[in-house]
Amino acid sequence: MVIIIGSGAGGGILAMELALANIPVTIIEKGPFINVKDAFNYYDEFEEPIDLLKTSCVGGSTVVAAGNGVRVLESELDNLGVDISQELDEVEKLLSVHEMNDDSFGDGTRKIMEVANDLKLNVRKMPKFIRDDECIPCGHCSFGCLQNAKWSSIDFVEIAINNGAKLSSCVEVRDIAIEDGKVSGVHVRKKGKNDGEYLDSFIKSDLVILAAGAIDSAILLQKIGIKAGEKFFMDSFVTIGGKLENIKFNKEVQMNALIEGKNFILSPHHAQFVANELEEQGVHQKDILGLMIKIPDDNYGKIIDGKVIKNNSQKDVRFIAEGSALAGAILIEAGVDPKSIVSTNLRGAHPGGTAAIGEVVDINLETEINGLFVSDASVLPQSPGAPPILTILALSKRLSSYIINTYF
């Protein structure tokens, strides 16, 4: 049996591929199995000043992803001896990654794209894994799709279950058991029927895959003496926005365009923090147009005693400033009142890098412990500065083939 810890982008596709190969699989997820439209209730909380977007539920953070399917770090991984070009092609087909039809673009996104084209910027439609015929634009993408029109890892988890995989939700892995340098299973805990009651048990397996996310995977690795979590990135970003009367951007498909700069990306984005601040100035949500500025931040972070410590370099600050200046210029040219423009604080969307390939895991994503693998954003060697879901899926698909061919 293979134990997979976590059910996000990495864990879901691994469970599906192994189950389809008739391999016994148990998925252990500390969060509940939710209705996707309720995903906004399952964001994790972090101590200030960290502001990090991450959920704990079946499907992981894919349930609140904006549906962006971009290839990232392909050449960087290839330089490390990890070729995922074929797997990326396969994953794009699995998710039906495509540019959405013109009817899915609202006036706000169109204005931003027109201005970017006029400024000779590198702008294009964002590749999406959203089903056009099911999508009713509502601006709710990052809170959980109301129509369930967007792929999430739940889709793959359900296929895995239908092919024999076992899902244990609301179960937390407390520790990984090691015997003679080999993994032997996991110690787990779940809530009992009574308040404050917990039930501990042990699940035996000589193949364990950590796909719990860059933070939780690092914490579990640290418990068994592996030096994970000594580096950490989170694709730092801010969103700026201002007043443009009756643009109704808050009801559009979010991040439906991509502007690629040298040191950052820009994408149309309605942030509730921007809306809250502008509301104090009497600006209604329907009268706001915004842009996200996202950078590939340096991995100047750590996981210490279960807590996230993150510092940003001078380069990070410069990249955010450069991107914000350009975003402001685009918004003003699109008609936004320059005096109304406000910004969110610095936030993070894609935690990773805590168990990087070549440092904590080898090119087959195996740790120094025989039979213990990691397959989530932990293994990424550097910040992509863009959504890494396709790359995580491709790495995990590659790992599933390795496990099938090596162990079964």
C-alpha positions as a printed NumPy array, in Angstrom:
array([[  0.   ,   0.   ,   0.   ],
       [  1.068,   3.579,  -0.739],
       [  0.229,   6.295,   1.781],
       [ -0.227,   9.782,   0.351],
       [ -0.253,  12.607,   2.878],
       [ -2.265,  15.487,   1.438],
       [ -4.834,  15.746,  -1.336],
       [ -3.851,  18.937,  -3.162],
       [ -2.305,  19.221,  -6.616],
       [  0.459,  16.719,  -5.875],
       [ -1.477,  14.209,  -3.805],
       [ -4.606,  14.068,  -5.932],
       [ -2.963,  13.136,  -9.217],
       [ -0.673,  10.631,  -7.498],
       [ -3.656,   8.916,  -5.904],
       [ -5.487,   8.825,  -9.222],
       [ -2.59 ,   7.45 , -11.257],
       [ -1.692,   4.778,  -8.689],
       [ -5.31 ,   3.732,  -8.171],
       [ -5.831,   3.455, -11.938],
       [ -2.802,   1.107, -11.938],
       [ -4.603,  -1.069,  -9.338],
       [ -2.177,  -0.131,  -6.569],
       [ -3.677,   0.128,  -3.057],
       [ -3.644,   3.776,  -1.969],
       [ -4.619,   5.548,   1.241],
       [ -4.949,   9.336,   1.11 ],
       [ -4.645,  11.068,   4.479],
       [ -5.975,  14.63 ,   4.592],
       [ -6.104,  16.706,   7.771],
       [ -8.949,  18.864,   6.427],
       [-12.577,  17.927,   5.654],
       [-14.229,  16.966,   2.382],
       [-16.042,  20.184,   1.466],
       [-18.437,  21.608,  -1.064],
       [-16.21 ,  23.693,  -3.343],
       [-18.448,  26.754,  -3.105],
       [-17.686,  26.891,   0.639],
       [-13.896,  26.834,   0.187],
       [-13.445,  30.385,   1.524],
       [-14.237,  29.021,   5.   ],
       [-11.133,  26.828,   4.993],
       [ -8.315,  29.34 ,   4.562],
       [ -5.595,  28.811,   7.167],
       [ -4.672,  31.571,   9.576],
       [ -1.101,  32.751,  10.045],
       [  0.489,  34.957,  12.652],
       [  1.3  ,  38.496,  11.557],
       [  3.147,  39.731,   9.603],
       [  2.744,  36.645,   7.391],
       [ -0.241,  36.899,   5.042],
       [ -0.336,  33.646,   3.128],
       [ -3.166,  32.157,   1.06 ],
       [ -3.48 ,  28.451,   1.875],
       [ -6.389,  26.133,   2.639],
       [ -6.756,  22.893,   4.605],
       [ -9.388,  20.645,   3.024],
       [ -9.677,  17.867,   0.472],
       [ -8.29 ,  19.348,  -2.738],
       [ -5.948,  21.655,  -0.863],
       [ -5.41 ,  25.117,  -2.271],
       [ -6.563,  24.029,  -5.741],
       [-10.124,  24.687,  -4.552],
       [ -9.357,  28.415,  -4.221],
       [ -6.958,  28.711,  -7.163],
       [ -8.022,  31.085,  -9.925],
       [ -7.795,  28.311, -12.511],
       [ -4.528,  29.523, -14.061],
       [ -2.621,  26.911, -16.065],
       [  0.822,  28.289, -16.898],
       [  4.052,  26.356, -17.356],
       [  6.738,  27.4  , -14.873],
       [ 10.298,  26.287, -14.011],
       [ 10.414,  23.812, -16.911],
       [ 13.964,  24.737, -17.978],
       [ 15.181,  25.154, -14.382],
       [ 14.043,  21.62 , -13.539],
       [ 15.53 ,  20.274, -16.757],
       [ 18.879,  21.741, -15.718],
       [ 18.625,  19.651, -12.543],
       [ 18.014,  16.49 , -14.568],
       [ 14.228,  16.512, -14.225],
       [ 12.525,  16.606, -17.633],
       [  8.764,  17.15 , -17.252],
       [  7.983,  18.339, -20.78 ],
       [  5.969,  15.207, -21.646],
       [  4.126,  15.269, -18.327],
       [  3.25 ,  18.942, -18.785],
       [  1.723,  18.112, -22.173],
       [ -0.283,  15.294, -20.581],
       [ -1.456,  17.427, -17.676],
       [ -2.592,  20.224, -20.002],
       [ -4.772,  17.669, -21.794],
       [ -6.094,  16.211, -18.533],
       [ -7.177,  19.655, -17.332],
       [ -8.203,  20.918, -20.792],
       [ -6.023,  24.004, -20.329],
       [ -7.088,  26.666, -22.81 ],
       [ -7.782,  30.362, -23.3  ],
       [-11.378,  31.121, -22.384],
       [-13.801,  32.308, -25.033],
       [-14.419,  36.008, -25.606],
       [-17.744,  35.921, -23.761],
       [-15.819,  35.198, -20.552],
       [-14.013,  38.55 , -20.665],
       [-15.571,  41.559, -18.973],
       [-15.009,  45.246, -19.641],
       [-12.369,  45.587, -16.923],
       [-10.096,  42.88 , -18.255],
       [-10.62 ,  44.113, -21.83 ],
       [ -9.584,  47.654, -20.87 ],
       [ -6.444,  46.381, -19.135],
       [ -5.485,  44.254, -22.146],
       [ -6.115,  47.12 , -24.581],
       [ -3.9  ,  49.488, -22.587],
       [ -1.181,  46.842, -22.25 ],
       [ -1.238,  46.29 , -26.009],
       [ -1.034,  50.041, -26.634],
       [  2.005,  50.175, -24.326],
       [  3.613,  47.314, -26.317],
       [  3.661,  45.052, -23.272],
       [  3.755,  41.253, -23.43 ],
       [  0.069,  40.557, -22.793],
       [ -2.063,  37.51 , -23.575],
       [ -5.123,  35.661, -22.409],
       [ -4.403,  33.588, -19.309],
       [ -4.437,  29.821, -19.958],
       [ -7.236,  28.444, -17.778],
       [ -8.606,  25.119, -16.536],
       [-12.153,  26.457, -16.306],
       [-14.996,  24.9  , -18.268],
       [-16.446,  27.798, -20.308],
       [-19.855,  26.242, -20.772],
       [-20.32 ,  25.872, -16.992],
       [-18.758,  29.168, -15.911],
       [-21.052,  32.055, -14.984],
       [-18.618,  34.945, -14.301],
       [-19.094,  36.025, -10.693],
       [-15.654,  37.099,  -9.458],
       [-15.711,  34.342,  -6.84 ],
       [-12.8  ,  32.276,  -8.242],
       [-10.501,  32.569,  -5.216],
       [-13.283,  31.893,  -2.705],
       [-14.485,  28.62 ,  -4.24 ],
       [-16.246,  28.264,  -7.583],
       [-20.011,  28.676,  -7.146],
       [-20.74 ,  26.651, -10.299],
       [-17.944,  24.093,  -9.768],
       [-16.835,  24.979, -13.291],
       [-13.147,  24.878, -12.44 ],
       [-10.873,  21.849, -12.145],
       [ -9.644,  21.131,  -8.638],
       [ -7.753,  18.214,  -7.16 ],
       [-11.059,  16.927,  -5.799],
       [-11.773,  15.743,  -9.354],
       [ -8.739,  13.441,  -9.235],
       [ -9.37 ,  12.338,  -5.644],
       [-12.87 ,  11.193,  -6.627],
       [-11.482,   9.213,  -9.576],
       [ -8.98 ,   7.602,  -7.206],
       [-11.735,   6.67 ,  -4.745],
       [-13.861,   5.222,  -7.55 ],
       [-10.905,   3.017,  -8.447],
       [-10.3  ,   1.663,  -4.973],
       [ -8.333,   4.335,  -3.127],
       [ -9.227,   5.043,   0.495],
       [ -9.617,   8.631,   1.715],
       [ -9.189,   9.452,   5.403],
       [-10.214,  13.082,   5.846],
       [-10.021,  15.093,   9.092],
       [ -7.041,  12.914,  10.015],
       [ -3.702,  14.475,  10.904],
       [ -0.357,  12.759,  10.399],
       [  1.589,  13.342,  13.601],
       [  4.829,  11.591,  12.704],
       [  6.503,   9.339,  10.164],
       [  7.919,   6.034,  11.4  ],
       [ 11.414,   4.985,  10.323],
       [ 13.1  ,   1.585,  10.776],
       [ 16.691,   0.926,   9.675],
       [ 16.714,   3.9  ,   7.324],
       [ 13.416,   2.922,   5.688],
       [  9.939,   4.338,   6.101],
       [  7.585,   1.943,   7.883],
       [  4.359,   3.924,   8.224],
       [  2.723,   6.951,   9.806],
       [  1.291,   7.855,  13.19 ],
       [ -2.067,   9.588,  12.808],
       [ -4.63 ,  11.33 ,  14.995],
       [ -8.304,  12.06 ,  14.483],
       [-10.939,  13.675,  16.667],
       [-13.103,  11.406,  18.763],
       [-16.839,  11.708,  19.31 ],
       [-16.428,  13.776,  22.473],
       [-14.975,  17.291,  22.717],
       [-11.254,  17.227,  23.378],
       [-11.038,  13.508,  22.597],
       [ -8.436,  12.326,  20.094],
       [ -7.807,   8.859,  18.733],
       [ -4.25 ,   7.897,  17.82 ],
       [ -3.343,   5.021,  15.532],
       [ -0.591,   3.704,  13.284],
       [ -0.85 ,   2.914,   9.569],
       [  1.848,   0.637,   8.225],
       [  3.416,   1.155,   4.795],
       [  6.874,   1.025,   3.27 ],
       [  5.969,   3.711,   0.69 ],
       [  4.927,   7.161,   1.918],
       [  4.539,  10.282,  -0.223],
       [  4.438,  13.675,   1.448],
       [  2.161,  16.012,  -0.505],
       [  0.935,  18.126,   2.393],
       [  2.264,  21.437,   1.088],
       [  5.526,  23.242,   1.63 ],
       [  4.845,  24.085,   5.271],
       [  3.309,  20.894,   6.639],
       [  5.624,  18.636,   4.639],
       [  8.643,  20.502,   6.017],
       [  7.359,  20.182,   9.589],
       [  6.977,  16.411,   9.232],
       [ 10.42 ,  16.071,   7.651],
       [ 11.985,  18.093,  10.456],
       [ 10.448,  15.735,  13.02 ],
       [ 12.481,  12.844,  11.611],
       [ 15.708,  14.829,  11.428],
       [ 15.71 ,  15.859,   7.771],
       [ 16.922,  19.425,   7.219],
       [ 13.849,  20.736,   5.436],
       [ 12.357,  24.181,   5.834],
       [ 15.667,  26.031,   5.786],
       [ 14.535,  27.907,   2.69 ],
       [ 11.066,  29.169,   1.839],
       [  9.418,  31.31 ,  -0.848],
       [  5.779,  32.265,  -1.351],
       [  5.472,  34.145,  -4.688],
       [  5.015,  37.487,  -2.961],
       [  2.351,  39.778,  -4.409],
       [  0.3  ,  42.896,  -3.901],
       [ -2.91 ,  44.031,  -5.56 ],
       [ -3.582,  47.672,  -6.347],
       [ -6.877,  49.13 ,  -7.444],
       [ -8.875,  52.303,  -7.779],
       [-12.151,  53.864,  -8.813],
       [-13.594,  53.433, -12.3  ],
       [-17.333,  53.951, -12.223],
       [-19.631,  51.064, -13.131],
       [-16.827,  48.841, -14.471],
       [-18.346,  45.818, -12.643],
       [-14.945,  44.155, -12.556],
       [-15.806,  42.457,  -9.264],
       [-18.126,  40.098, -11.187],
       [-15.584,  39.053, -13.831],
       [-13.517,  35.881, -14.183],
       [-10.449,  36.804, -12.176],
       [ -6.921,  36.834, -13.613],
       [ -8.166,  36.17 , -17.142],
       [ -5.203,  37.957, -18.704],
       [ -1.447,  37.773, -18.164],
       [  1.076,  40.584, -18.587],
       [  4.61 ,  39.215, -18.378],
       [  7.391,  41.551, -17.323],
       [ 11.053,  40.727, -16.831],
       [ 10.844,  40.695, -13.034],
       [  7.124,  40.279, -12.357],
       [  3.763,  39.37 , -13.787],
       [  0.588,  41.462, -13.747],
       [ -2.931,  40.094, -13.885],
       [ -6.407,  41.631, -13.479],
       [ -7.485,  40.987,  -9.894],
       [-10.234,  42.186,  -7.565],
       [ -8.933,  42.116,  -3.971],
       [-11.361,  42.411,  -1.094],
       [ -8.752,  44.311,   0.946],
       [ -8.663,  46.988,  -1.766],
       [-12.458,  47.059,  -1.855],
       [-12.673,  47.415,   1.922],
       [-10.304,  50.388,   1.938],
       [-12.029,  52.108,  -0.969],
       [-15.411,  51.487,   0.624],
       [-14.325,  53.831,   3.423],
       [-13.973,  56.483,   0.702],
       [-17.502,  55.775,  -0.504],
       [-16.444,  53.663,  -3.505],
       [-18.716,  50.718,  -4.333],
       [-17.274,  47.317,  -5.288],
       [-18.71 ,  47.586,  -8.815],
       [-16.642,  50.765,  -9.338],
       [-13.18 ,  49.225,  -8.742],
       [-10.589,  48.031, -11.248],
       [ -7.466,  46.267,  -9.992],
       [ -4.221,  44.559, -10.963],
       [ -2.128,  41.986,  -9.114],
       [  1.669,  42.314,  -9.115],
       [  3.412,  39.015,  -8.407],
       [  7.172,  38.41 ,  -8.198],
       [  9.543,  35.43 ,  -7.956],
       [ 10.702,  36.258,  -4.43 ],
       [ 14.005,  35.11 ,  -2.971],
       [ 13.72 ,  32.077,  -0.698],
       [ 14.717,  34.045,   2.406],
       [ 12.344,  32.186,   4.657],
       [ 12.338,  29.316,   7.132],
       [  9.985,  26.992,   8.939],
       [ 10.967,  27.063,  12.62 ],
       [  9.033,  25.213,  15.337],
       [  6.04 ,  25.004,  13.046],
       [  6.007,  28.723,  12.297],
       [  6.659,  30.497,   9.006],
       [  9.417,  33.11 ,   9.065],
       [  9.689,  35.159,   5.861],
       [ 11.944,  38.043,   4.926],
       [ 12.028,  39.845,   1.607],
       [ 15.243,  40.926,  -0.073],
       [ 16.024,  44.33 ,  -1.534],
       [ 15.521,  42.728,  -4.942],
       [ 12.023,  41.604,  -3.938],
       [ 11.128,  45.138,  -2.835],
       [ 12.483,  46.578,  -6.093],
       [ 10.532,  44.092,  -8.225],
       [  7.296,  44.858,  -6.35 ],
       [  7.922,  48.596,  -6.773],
       [  8.634,  48.244, -10.505],
       [  5.538,  46.145, -11.079],
       [  3.337,  48.456,  -8.993],
       [  4.49 ,  51.5  , -10.931],
       [  3.603,  49.853, -14.245],
       [  0.299,  48.545, -12.882],
       [ -0.605,  52.019, -11.683],
       [  0.165,  53.483, -15.085],
       [ -2.036,  50.859, -16.779],
       [ -4.935,  51.497, -14.424],
       [ -4.744,  55.265, -14.89 ],
       [ -4.601,  54.884, -18.671],
       [ -7.64 ,  52.592, -18.411],
       [ -9.57 ,  55.387, -16.72 ],
       [ -9.008,  54.797, -12.997],
       [ -8.953,  57.918, -10.82 ],
       [ -5.248,  58.198,  -9.823],
       [ -6.112,  59.769,  -6.471],
       [ -8.168,  56.73 ,  -5.517],
       [ -5.503,  54.03 ,  -6.049],
       [ -4.682,  51.934,  -2.973],
       [ -2.695,  48.752,  -2.365],
       [ -2.895,  45.62 ,  -0.25 ],
       [ -0.057,  44.651,   2.047],
       [  2.524,  42.165,   0.79 ],
       [  0.982,  38.698,   0.612],
       [  1.967,  35.2  ,  -0.502],
       [  0.108,  32.768,  -2.738],
       [  2.342,  29.793,  -3.503],
       [  4.467,  28.58 ,  -0.564],
       [  7.341,  26.377,  -1.658],
       [ 11.015,  25.51 ,  -1.727],
       [ 11.277,  23.873,   1.704],
       [ 12.493,  20.488,   0.4  ],
       [ 14.095,  21.417,  -2.897],
       [ 15.296,  18.951,  -5.511],
       [ 19.042,  18.501,  -5.176],
       [ 19.003,  19.625,  -1.542],
       [ 16.425,  17.565,   0.356],
       [ 15.108,  15.186,  -2.315],
       [ 16.79 ,  13.596,  -5.331],
       [ 15.61 ,  13.824,  -8.938],
       [ 13.056,  11.086,  -8.215],
       [ 11.731,  13.159,  -5.303],
       [ 12.96 ,  10.619,  -2.73 ],
       [ 14.43 ,  11.732,   0.583],
       [ 17.426,  10.179,   2.318],
       [ 14.895,   7.803,   3.912],
       [ 14.232,   4.86 ,   1.628],
       [ 10.604,   4.848,   0.482],
       [  9.813,   8.382,   1.666],
       [  9.029,  10.815,  -1.162],
       [  7.919,  14.445,  -1.362],
       [  5.719,  15.699,  -4.198],
       [  4.351,  19.18 ,  -3.698],
       [  5.661,  22.751,  -3.983],
       [  8.257,  21.876,  -1.333],
       [ 10.502,  20.387,  -4.026],
       [ 10.547,  23.418,  -6.349],
       [ 14.107,  24.805,  -6.535],
       [ 13.077,  28.45 ,  -6.708],
       [ 10.069,  30.731,  -6.745],
       [  8.225,  30.605, -10.073],
       [  6.574,  33.99 ,  -9.572],
       [  3.482,  32.499, -11.207],
       [  0.98 ,  29.72 , -10.403],
       [  2.885,  26.394, -10.078],
       [ -0.075,  23.985, -10.222],
       [  0.769,  22.525, -13.658],
       [  4.385,  21.969, -12.651],
       [  3.408,  20.25 ,  -9.387],
       [  0.969,  18.043, -11.301],
       [  3.639,  17.164, -13.871],
       [  6.232,  16.323, -11.199],
       [  3.703,  14.129,  -9.398],
       [  2.667,  12.381, -12.607],
       [  6.341,  11.682, -13.283],
       [  6.709,  10.307,  -9.746],
       [  3.677,   8.044, -10.161],
       [  5.307,   6.448, -13.215],
       [  8.57 ,   5.998, -11.299],
       [  6.8  ,   4.3  ,  -8.379],
       [  4.738,   2.04 , -10.628],
       [  7.785,   0.952, -12.634],
       [ 10.117,   0.619,  -9.645],
       [  7.959,  -0.962,  -6.946],
       [  5.078,  -2.72 ,  -8.657]])
